Amino acid sequence: LNSHIQIHFNEMLYPLVEPLQPLEDENIYLVAGFSAVVDGLGSNREFEGTVSEDKKVVTLAPNETLQSAISHIIKVKPNEVGDEFENEISEETWVLFYTADVVPPELVSTVPESGETGVDIETEVQLIFDESIDTDEGILTIIETATGETFAEIDLYYWNLVTVEDAVITIELEDPLKSSKAYHVLIDAGVITDLSGNDYAGIDDPEVFAFTTGDFEPPEVTFTPEHLSGSIAVDTDLIIAFSEAITIEADGGITDENVASLVTFSLDNVETGEGEDVIFNAAINDDGDQITLTLPDDGDGNPTLLLGETIYSMQIDEAIM
């Protein structure tokens, strides 16, 4: 791309002006023009020109480095120069050449996007480049950022999981990602190349391609007393604990005013053989991960106790998430 361009003639060159004198450096513009073809259109390029001592070789030195992988045109202008007998170059002569592709592929976007949150744990991974690419043996690593543990190592030459189409690499993960986890992606240098063999530098910085998955796992629920436990004290605490803060889709989420409507508390009526609702109060703690049930006081203000030798059941509404 830093090449100089030479035009060779079979005899000395003379500008066709009086008095007739051999071509000098300051008159090179009479001989040739130089342009690059960008998006199908020619664009003139500036250059410095020199002529050899024997006046048969014109050298063009572009003022800027040539662009990679595009067409360039050199034109010898008609009716401007000739030989010592004024035999002019009467027709335009030109040559087209194509510069080598020496620019490595550039990663322009990813799926998931870097910095994205709430990513689906079933996501595929995509790398989108600015030109068509190919892959060789080498590793793409997905790492759980908080722990530094490797979630997956994928050989980009392993076609069962990896698809390369034009400028896009698509990777299907064998296992879903974990919920609510931060991940980053690293890629070996040289495993991805463009079609001219220029190596992609890879990724060794955890911040270049990083994302966080959304919460796609329901909270775990623990009841106190435990399911099917016996010999429970009549004044035992009635608690429903969750592994994380819970909510509902309604505006305002779960509050002390609506939490009781999300819980069913009943006893088995031995006489009828059917469940019988038990009146209770409910409250949710400030962290939003625990519901406490209490029985209302009786008419005299005394606390109500559970009935002895009675089967009770607690159930939460499916709206809780």
NURO-936007 format. One record per residue (C-alpha): residue in one letter; residue number from 1; z, y, x. Coordinates in pm, 1 decimal. Last residue first. Example, Ala and Ser with C-alpha at 12.3 -4.5 7.8 and 13.67 -1.06 7.14 Angstrom:
  residuo  num        pz        py        px
        S    2     714.0    -106.0    1367.0
        A    1     780.0    -450.0    1230.0
***
This chain:
  residuo  num        pz        py        px
        M  321    4067.6   -1473.6   -4291.3
        I  320    4253.2   -1490.1   -4622.8
        A  319    4018.0   -1518.2   -4919.4
        E  318    4080.7   -1894.2   -4925.8
        D  317    4415.2   -1825.7   -5094.0
        I  316    4726.3   -1977.7   -4938.7
        Q  315    4923.5   -2276.5   -5067.2
        M  314    5293.9   -2355.9   -5079.2
        S  313    5435.6   -2670.6   -5237.4
        Y  312    5780.0   -2768.6   -5363.8
        I  311    5922.3   -3113.1   -5434.7
        T  310    6271.8   -3110.0   -5584.0
        E  309    6583.3   -3299.5   -5477.6
        G  308    6788.6   -2980.8   -5485.3
        L  307    6655.2   -2665.9   -5644.1
        L  306    6579.5   -2377.8   -5411.1
        L  305    6829.2   -2097.4   -5414.5
        T  304    6835.1   -1768.7   -5603.8
        P  303    7039.4   -1493.0   -5445.5
        N  302    7307.5   -1339.2   -5664.4
        G  301    7244.5   -1004.3   -5828.4
        D  300    7397.9   -1100.6   -6161.5
        G  299    7061.2   -1144.9   -6331.6
        D  298    6941.1   -1378.2   -6057.2
        D  297    6803.6   -1255.3   -5725.7
        P  296    6432.0   -1301.7   -5659.0
        L  295    6313.4   -1592.7   -5440.1
        T  294    6178.8   -1496.0   -5097.9
        L  293    5845.3   -1570.9   -4931.4
        T  292    5762.7   -1445.0   -4579.8
        I  291    5403.8   -1398.6   -4463.1
        Q  290    5331.1   -1382.9   -4090.0
        D  289    5036.3   -1263.8   -3877.0
        G  288    4991.1    -902.0   -3985.3
        D  287    5174.6    -760.5   -3683.7
        D  286    5386.5    -541.7   -3914.9
        N  285    5507.3    -841.5   -4113.2
        I  284    5372.6    -948.3   -4453.8
        A  283    5596.6    -957.8   -4759.2
        A  282    5628.8   -1190.9   -5056.8
        N  281    5843.9   -1209.7   -5369.9
        F  280    5877.4   -1526.2   -5574.7
        I  279    5846.2   -1675.6   -5923.5
        V  278    5780.7   -2047.4   -5907.2
        D  277    5469.5   -2189.6   -6071.6
        E  276    5505.5   -2534.8   -6227.1
        G  275    5300.4   -2830.7   -6109.6
        E  274    5257.9   -3119.1   -6350.8
        G  273    5436.6   -3452.7   -6403.5
        T  272    5576.0   -3319.2   -6729.6
        E  271    5938.0   -3431.8   -6684.6
        V  270    5934.5   -3434.4   -6303.8
        N  269    5804.3   -3079.4   -6281.9
        D  268    5662.3   -3053.7   -5926.7
        L  267    5736.5   -2711.7   -5783.1
        S  266    5509.3   -2415.0   -5714.4
        F  265    5432.2   -2139.1   -5469.0
        T  264    5077.0   -1998.0   -5461.5
        V  263    4998.6   -1726.4   -5208.2
        L  262    4728.7   -1457.6   -5205.1
        S  261    4869.1   -1269.9   -5505.8
        A  260    5198.8   -1232.9   -5320.0
        V  259    5018.2   -1038.5   -5043.3
        N  258    4894.3    -763.5   -5276.5
        E  257    5166.6    -497.8   -5264.7
        D  256    5311.6    -599.1   -4928.9
        T  255    4965.7    -530.4   -4783.7
        I  254    4663.6    -736.9   -4686.1
        G  253    4339.5    -550.1   -4611.4
        G  252    4308.7    -184.4   -4706.2
        D  251    3970.9    -223.4   -4868.9
        A  250    3912.2    -581.6   -4981.4
        E  249    3759.8    -825.5   -4730.6
        I  248    4091.8    -995.0   -4657.8
        T  247    4313.0    -981.8   -4349.6
        I  246    4493.6   -1192.7   -4094.2
        A  245    4648.4   -1120.8   -3755.3
        E  244    4640.3   -1423.0   -3528.3
        S  243    4782.4   -1775.2   -3499.2
        F  242    4920.4   -1753.5   -3852.2
        A  241    5270.4   -1808.0   -3991.2
        I  240    5365.1   -1892.6   -4351.3
        I  239    5741.7   -1869.7   -4394.8
        L  238    5989.9   -1988.8   -4657.1
        D  237    6335.8   -1965.1   -4500.1
        T  236    6581.9   -2234.0   -4605.6
        D  235    6850.2   -2160.4   -4866.3
        V  234    6823.1   -2496.2   -5044.9
        A  233    6832.6   -2676.6   -4710.8
        I  232    6537.0   -2913.3   -4660.5
        S  231    6618.5   -3283.7   -4663.1
        G  230    6248.0   -3370.5   -4637.2
        S  229    5934.8   -3251.3   -4455.0
        L  228    5602.4   -3334.8   -4622.0
        H  227    5425.8   -3027.2   -4471.8
        E  226    5655.2   -2823.1   -4251.3
        P  225    5922.5   -2592.4   -4395.6
        T  224    5797.4   -2350.5   -4269.4
        F  223    5417.8   -2359.2   -4281.2
        T  222    5188.6   -2311.5   -3981.4
        V  221    4830.9   -2184.3   -4020.4
        E  220    4560.1   -2159.9   -3752.6
        P  219    4333.5   -1858.6   -3791.2
        P  218    3965.5   -1923.5   -3866.7
        E  217    3727.0   -1924.4   -3568.1
        F  216    3425.1   -1693.1   -3550.3
        D  215    3588.5   -1392.9   -3385.3
        G  214    3308.6   -1216.9   -3201.7
        T  213    3178.6   -1290.6   -2853.3
        T  212    3193.5   -1036.7   -2572.7
        F  211    2909.3    -935.9   -2342.6
        A  210    2822.1    -887.5   -1976.4
        F  209    2489.3    -867.4   -1792.7
        V  208    2503.8    -606.6   -1514.4
        E  207    2884.0    -575.7   -1504.4
        P  206    2950.2    -907.3   -1327.1
        D  205    2737.6    -797.4   -1026.9
        D  204    2555.3   -1081.3    -847.9
        I  203    2238.3   -1076.7   -1057.2
        G  202    1903.5   -1195.5    -921.7
        A  201    1677.9   -1009.0    -678.0
        Y  200    1362.1   -1110.4    -862.6
        D  199    1123.8   -1252.0    -604.1
        N  198     759.5   -1148.2    -570.6
        G  197     539.3   -1457.4    -593.8
        S  196     231.7   -1291.0    -738.8
        L  195     303.8   -1440.2   -1082.9
        D  194     644.0   -1274.3   -1085.3
        T  193     941.5   -1461.1    -948.5
        I  192    1272.1   -1596.3   -1080.8
        V  191    1488.9   -1830.1    -868.6
        G  190    1470.5   -1587.8    -577.7
        A  189    1827.9   -1460.2    -601.1
        D  188    2063.7   -1679.2    -802.9
        I  187    2161.0   -1544.9   -1145.3
        L  186    2503.1   -1432.5   -1272.5
        V  185    2599.7   -1387.7   -1637.7
        H  184    2917.4   -1235.1   -1777.7
        Y  183    3148.6   -1344.8   -2056.8
        A  182    3426.2   -1187.0   -2263.4
        K  181    3589.3   -1412.4   -2522.3
        S  180    3663.9   -1360.6   -2890.7
        S  179    3535.8   -1704.0   -2996.9
        K  178    3427.6   -1958.0   -2737.1
        L  177    3059.5   -2011.5   -2664.1
        P  176    2874.0   -2289.5   -2840.2
        D  175    2769.9   -2593.4   -2635.2
        E  174    2429.1   -2700.2   -2500.3
        L  173    2314.4   -2341.2   -2462.3
        E  172    1949.2   -2267.4   -2532.6
        I  171    1794.4   -2045.8   -2267.8
        T  170    1495.9   -1819.0   -2328.4
        I  169    1307.0   -1655.9   -2040.2
        V  168    1067.9   -1379.9   -2145.3
        A  167     785.2   -1208.8   -1954.6
        D  166     506.6   -1452.1   -2048.6
        E  165     684.5   -1746.7   -2209.4
        V  164     945.8   -1936.4   -2010.0
        T  163    1163.0   -2181.2   -2203.3
        V  162    1485.2   -2324.9   -2058.6
        L  161    1703.2   -2600.5   -2202.9
        N  160    1479.7   -2905.9   -2172.8
        W  159    1273.9   -2723.0   -1908.8
        Y  158    1532.2   -2748.3   -1632.6
        Y  157    1375.7   -2512.6   -1375.5
        L  156    1626.7   -2242.9   -1469.1
        D  155    1908.8   -2476.1   -1363.4
        I  154    2192.8   -2386.7   -1597.7
        E  153    2559.3   -2367.3   -1498.3
        A  152    2785.7   -2321.0   -1798.9
        F  151    3133.5   -2195.3   -1887.6
        T  150    3243.1   -2129.8   -1530.6
        E  149    3604.5   -2014.1   -1514.0
        G  148    3677.6   -1664.4   -1387.3
        T  147    3970.6   -1646.8   -1627.5
        A  146    3910.1   -1313.8   -1798.3
        T  145    3534.4   -1308.6   -1737.3
        E  144    3437.2   -1645.4   -1877.7
        I  143    3136.7   -1717.3   -1657.1
        I  142    2777.3   -1804.7   -1747.4
        T  141    2582.7   -1915.5   -1440.5
        L  140    2205.8   -1912.1   -1394.4
        I  139    2115.5   -2151.3   -1113.8
        G  138    1810.0   -2220.4    -906.5
        E  137    1498.5   -2435.3    -900.0
        D  136    1192.5   -2221.9    -965.7
        T  135    1103.8   -1987.8   -1246.6
        D  134     794.5   -1794.6   -1353.4
        I  133     736.3   -1436.9   -1462.5
        S  132     506.5   -1214.8   -1665.1
        E  131     591.2    -847.7   -1632.1
        D  130     862.5    -597.0   -1725.3
        F  129    1125.4    -866.7   -1772.5
        I  128    1318.6    -998.1   -2073.6
        L  127    1605.5   -1241.5   -2010.3
        Q  126    1725.0   -1430.3   -2316.2
        V  125    2042.7   -1625.8   -2390.7
        E  124    2078.4   -1814.1   -2719.0
        T  123    2365.4   -1730.7   -2949.2
        E  122    2581.3   -1992.1   -3123.1
        I  121    2903.9   -1803.9   -3043.0
        D  120    2758.3   -1501.7   -3223.5
        V  119    2817.4   -1179.9   -3028.2
        G  118    3079.2    -944.4   -3173.4
        T  117    3048.2    -713.7   -2874.9
        E  116    2742.9    -602.0   -2676.7
        G  115    2798.9    -454.7   -2329.7
        S  114    2478.9    -608.6   -2193.7
        E  113    2256.8    -699.8   -2484.6
        P  112    2281.6   -1060.4   -2598.2
        V  111    1996.7   -1113.2   -2538.2
        T  110    1876.3    -917.8   -2237.3
        S  109    1669.8    -615.2   -2144.5
        V  108    1448.3    -461.9   -1873.2
        L  107    1490.8    -706.9   -1585.3
        E  106    1247.4    -590.6   -1318.3
        P  105     987.6    -810.4   -1152.4
        P  104     933.6    -757.0    -779.1
        V  103     675.8    -501.3    -661.1
        V  102     426.6    -624.8    -399.8
        D  101     127.0    -673.5    -627.6
        A  100    -167.5    -616.5    -395.3
        T   99    -404.8    -326.6    -447.8
        Y   98    -735.4    -385.5    -623.9
        F   97   -1059.1    -249.4    -484.0
        L   96   -1357.6     -68.8    -632.3
        V   95   -1649.5      58.8    -424.5
        W   94   -1878.8     349.8    -487.9
        T   93   -2215.7     487.6    -401.6
        E   92   -2360.8     792.9    -570.9
        E   91   -2726.6     825.8    -499.3
        S   90   -2912.7    1076.7    -283.2
        I   89   -2753.4    1024.7      54.5
        E   88   -2967.0    1282.9     226.9
        N   87   -3234.4    1254.7     491.9
        E   86   -3168.0    1588.2     655.1
        F   85   -3323.1    1483.5     989.0
        E   84   -2981.4    1482.2    1152.9
        D   83   -2860.6    1241.6     885.1
        G   82   -2735.6    1319.0     534.1
        V   81   -2451.2    1482.7     348.0
        E   80   -2393.9    1647.8       9.1
        N   79   -2668.9    1514.1    -217.4
        P   78   -2468.0    1218.5    -347.9
        K   77   -2089.2    1166.3    -311.0
        V   76   -1950.4     848.6    -160.6
        K   75   -1696.5     719.6    -410.4
        I   74   -1380.1     516.8    -343.1
        I   73   -1220.4     363.0    -652.4
        H   72    -873.4     215.1    -693.4
        S   71    -759.2     -63.0    -926.8
        I   70    -391.1    -139.7    -987.6
        A   69    -139.0    -393.1    -855.9
        S   68      91.6    -163.4    -660.4
        Q   67      31.5     209.1    -643.4
        L   66     -90.6     348.6    -315.0
        T   65     163.0     538.9    -107.9
        E   64     105.0     911.6    -134.2
        N   63    -106.7    1157.8      66.9
        P   62    -384.3     899.2      93.2
        A   61    -535.4     872.4     444.4
        L   60    -916.8     861.4     424.5
        T   59   -1112.5     769.5     736.6
        V   58   -1482.6     852.6     773.9
        V   57   -1676.6     656.7    1036.7
        K   56   -2018.6     753.0    1176.1
        K   55   -1947.6    1094.0    1332.1
        D   54   -1938.2     942.2    1684.5
        E   53   -1601.5    1107.0    1740.5
        S   52   -1468.6     960.1    1416.8
        V   51   -1423.7    1164.1    1101.5
        T   50   -1090.6    1252.7     946.4
        G   49    -967.1    1291.5     590.6
        E   48    -631.5    1374.4     433.4
        F   47    -588.8    1250.2      77.4
        E   46    -527.2    1357.2    -280.4
        R   45    -572.8    1106.0    -562.8
        N   44    -795.0    1161.5    -865.5
        S   43    -700.5     973.1   -1183.4
        G   42    -952.2     739.8   -1344.7
        L   41    -865.4     611.1   -1690.5
        G   40    -819.5     250.6   -1805.7
        D   39    -441.7     272.3   -1821.0
        V   38    -436.5     397.5   -1460.2
        V   37    -746.5     364.5   -1242.4
        A   36    -682.4     533.9    -908.0
        S   35    -915.4     786.1    -749.2
        F   34   -1071.1     878.0    -411.8
        G   33   -1364.5    1107.1    -344.4
        A   32   -1600.6    1104.5     -50.6
        V   31   -1845.8    1296.0     165.2
        L   30   -1816.6    1664.7      84.5
        Y   29   -1433.8    1642.8      90.2
        I   28   -1465.9    1535.7     453.4
        N   27   -1570.9    1890.2     546.1
        E   26   -1250.8    1996.2     722.6
        D   25   -1266.2    1686.5     941.2
        E   24   -1606.2    1777.0    1086.3
        L   23   -1955.7    1649.5    1002.9
        P   22   -2228.7    1723.4    1257.3
        Q   21   -2413.1    2058.4    1230.5
        L   20   -2713.8    2180.0    1035.2
        P   19   -2705.8    2562.7    1019.3
        E   18   -2745.1    2561.9     730.3
        V   17   -2595.3    2321.6     483.6
        L   16   -2660.3    1951.8     421.4
        P   15   -2340.5    1828.4     584.1
        Y   14   -2436.4    1602.5     874.9
        L   13   -2333.3    1241.2     927.3
        M   12   -2418.2    1034.4    1233.4
        E   11   -2577.3     696.1    1176.6
        N   10   -2509.8     355.4    1027.0
        F    9   -2219.0     470.7     810.4
        H    8   -1868.6     323.9     783.0
        I    7   -1613.8     429.5     518.4
        Q    6   -1250.4     370.9     612.1
        I    5    -941.9     364.2     393.6
        H    4    -589.2     392.0     531.3
        S    3    -335.5     138.4     411.1
        N    2      19.4     226.4     306.0
        L    1       0.0       0.0       0.0
***
